[in-house]
Amino acid sequence: MDLLNQVLTMITRFATIGGGLWLVWGVVVLAGGLKDKNGPALQSGIWQIVGGGLIIAAAVLFNSVAS
């Protein structure tokens, strides 16, 4: 059972870090879109930020369910 808990913890950490990186990249894309006044890049950056936040929220929810 201890091995299962360690694997679940590792998956949760990986998902949280991945979601954080996706969110940060979304901020970079959004900033580039703002600089160039590029509408599609703005939209893409906003949706990447939302997606990163949802990945982090799912990882936290998974961690609370698995515990």
DRENPA-3360 file (N, C-alpha, C; in nm, 2 decimals, always signed):
BEGIN
1 = MDLLNQVL = +0.08/-0.12/+0.00/+0.00/+0.00/+0.00/+0.09/+0.13/+0.00 ~ +0.21/+0.11/+0.06/+0.29/+0.23/+0.07/+0.34/+0.27/-0.07 ~ +0.37/+0.16/-0.15/+0.42/+0.19/-0.29/+0.31/+0.26/-0.37 ~ +0.18/+0.22/-0.35/+0.07/+0.28/-0.42/+0.06/+0.43/-0.38 ~ +0.07/+0.46/-0.26/+0.07/+0.60/-0.21/+0.18/+0.68/-0.27 ~ +0.30/+0.62/-0.28/+0.41/+0.70/-0.33/+0.39/+0.73/-0.48 ~ +0.34/+0.63/-0.55/+0.31/+0.65/-0.70/+0.21/+0.76/-0.72 ~ +0.10/+0.75/-0.64/-0.01/+0.85/-0.65/+0.05/+0.99/-0.61;
9 = TMITRFAT = +0.13/+1.00/-0.51/+0.19/+1.13/-0.48/+0.28/+1.18/-0.59 ~ +0.36/+1.09/-0.65/+0.44/+1.13/-0.76/+0.36/+1.18/-0.88 ~ +0.25/+1.11/-0.91/+0.17/+1.15/-1.02/+0.11/+1.29/-1.00 ~ +0.06/+1.31/-0.87/+0.00/+1.44/-0.84/+0.10/+1.55/-0.85 ~ +0.23/+1.52/-0.80/+0.33/+1.63/-0.81/+0.36/+1.66/-0.96 ~ +0.37/+1.55/-1.04/+0.40/+1.57/-1.18/+0.29/+1.65/-1.25 ~ +0.17/+1.62/-1.22/+0.05/+1.70/-1.28/+0.05/+1.84/-1.23 ~ +0.08/+1.86/-1.10/+0.09/+2.00/-1.05/+0.20/+2.08/-1.12;
17 = IGGGLWLV = +0.32/+2.02/-1.13/+0.43/+2.09/-1.19/+0.40/+2.12/-1.34 ~ +0.34/+2.02/-1.41/+0.31/+2.03/-1.55/+0.20/+2.14/-1.57 ~ +0.10/+2.14/-1.48/+0.00/+2.25/-1.49/+0.06/+2.39/-1.47 ~ +0.15/+2.39/-1.37/+0.21/+2.52/-1.34/+0.30/+2.57/-1.46 ~ +0.37/+2.48/-1.52/+0.45/+2.52/-1.64/+0.36/+2.56/-1.76 ~ +0.25/+2.49/-1.78/+0.15/+2.52/-1.88/+0.09/+2.66/-1.86 ~ +0.06/+2.69/-1.73/+0.01/+2.82/-1.69/+0.11/+2.93/-1.72 ~ +0.24/+2.91/-1.68/+0.34/+3.01/-1.70/+0.36/+3.03/-1.85;
25 = WGVVVLAG = +0.36/+2.93/-1.93/+0.38/+2.94/-2.07/+0.26/+3.02/-2.13 ~ +0.14/+3.00/-2.08/+0.02/+3.08/-2.12/+0.04/+3.23/-2.09 ~ +0.10/+3.26/-1.98/+0.13/+3.40/-1.95/+0.23/+3.46/-2.05 ~ +0.33/+3.38/-2.09/+0.43/+3.42/-2.19/+0.36/+3.45/-2.32 ~ +0.27/+3.36/-2.36/+0.20/+3.37/-2.49/+0.11/+3.50/-2.48 ~ +0.04/+3.51/-2.37/-0.04/+3.63/-2.35/+0.03/+3.76/-2.36 ~ +0.15/+3.76/-2.29/+0.23/+3.88/-2.30/+0.28/+3.91/-2.44 ~ +0.32/+3.81/-2.51/+0.36/+3.83/-2.65/+0.24/+3.88/-2.74;
33 = GLKDKNGP = +0.12/+3.83/-2.71/+0.01/+3.88/-2.78/-0.03/+4.02/-2.75 ~ -0.01/+4.06/-2.63/-0.04/+4.20/-2.59/+0.07/+4.29/-2.65 ~ +0.19/+4.25/-2.66/+0.30/+4.33/-2.71/+0.27/+4.36/-2.86 ~ +0.23/+4.25/-2.93/+0.21/+4.26/-3.08/+0.07/+4.30/-3.11 ~ -0.02/+4.31/-3.01/-0.16/+4.34/-3.04/-0.22/+4.24/-3.13 ~ -0.20/+4.11/-3.10/-0.24/+4.00/-3.18/-0.35/+3.93/-3.11 ~ -0.47/+3.94/-3.17/-0.59/+3.88/-3.11/-0.59/+3.73/-3.09 ~ -0.55/+3.65/-3.19/-0.55/+3.50/-3.17/-0.45/+3.46/-3.06;
41 = ALQSGIWQ = -0.33/+3.53/-3.05/-0.24/+3.50/-2.95/-0.29/+3.53/-2.81 ~ -0.36/+3.64/-2.80/-0.43/+3.67/-2.67/-0.52/+3.56/-2.63 ~ -0.61/+3.52/-2.72/-0.70/+3.42/-2.69/-0.63/+3.29/-2.65 ~ -0.53/+3.25/-2.73/-0.45/+3.13/-2.70/-0.39/+3.14/-2.56 ~ -0.33/+3.25/-2.53/-0.27/+3.27/-2.40/-0.37/+3.26/-2.28 ~ -0.48/+3.32/-2.30/-0.58/+3.31/-2.20/-0.63/+3.17/-2.18 ~ -0.65/+3.09/-2.29/-0.70/+2.96/-2.27/-0.59/+2.87/-2.22 ~ -0.46/+2.89/-2.24/-0.36/+2.82/-2.18/-0.35/+2.84/-2.03;
49 = IVGGGLII = -0.37/+2.97/-1.99/-0.37/+3.00/-1.85/-0.49/+2.92/-1.78 ~ -0.60/+2.93/-1.84/-0.72/+2.86/-1.79/-0.69/+2.71/-1.78 ~ -0.63/+2.65/-1.89/-0.60/+2.51/-1.89/-0.50/+2.47/-1.78 ~ -0.40/+2.55/-1.76/-0.30/+2.52/-1.66/-0.36/+2.52/-1.52 ~ -0.45/+2.62/-1.50/-0.52/+2.63/-1.37/-0.61/+2.50/-1.35 ~ -0.68/+2.46/-1.46/-0.76/+2.34/-1.44/-0.68/+2.21/-1.42 ~ -0.56/+2.20/-1.48/-0.48/+2.09/-1.45/-0.43/+2.09/-1.31 ~ -0.40/+2.20/-1.26/-0.36/+2.21/-1.11/-0.47/+2.18/-1.02;
57 = AAAVLFNS = -0.59/+2.23/-1.06/-0.71/+2.20/-0.97/-0.74/+2.05/-0.98 ~ -0.73/+1.99/-1.10/-0.76/+1.84/-1.11/-0.65/+1.76/-1.03 ~ -0.53/+1.81/-1.03/-0.43/+1.74/-0.95/-0.45/+1.75/-0.80 ~ -0.49/+1.86/-0.75/-0.53/+1.88/-0.61/-0.65/+1.80/-0.57 ~ -0.75/+1.79/-0.66/-0.87/+1.71/-0.64/-0.83/+1.56/-0.64 ~ -0.75/+1.52/-0.73/-0.71/+1.38/-0.73/-0.63/+1.34/-0.61 ~ -0.55/+1.44/-0.56/-0.47/+1.41/-0.44/-0.56/+1.40/-0.32 ~ -0.67/+1.48/-0.31/-0.76/+1.47/-0.19/-0.85/+1.34/-0.20;
65 = VAS = -0.88/+1.30/-0.32/-0.96/+1.18/-0.34/-0.87/+1.05/-0.31 ~ -0.75/+1.06/-0.35/-0.66/+0.94/-0.34/-0.61/+0.93/-0.19 ~ -0.61/+1.03/-0.12/-0.56/+1.03/+0.02/-0.66/+0.96/+0.12;
% end
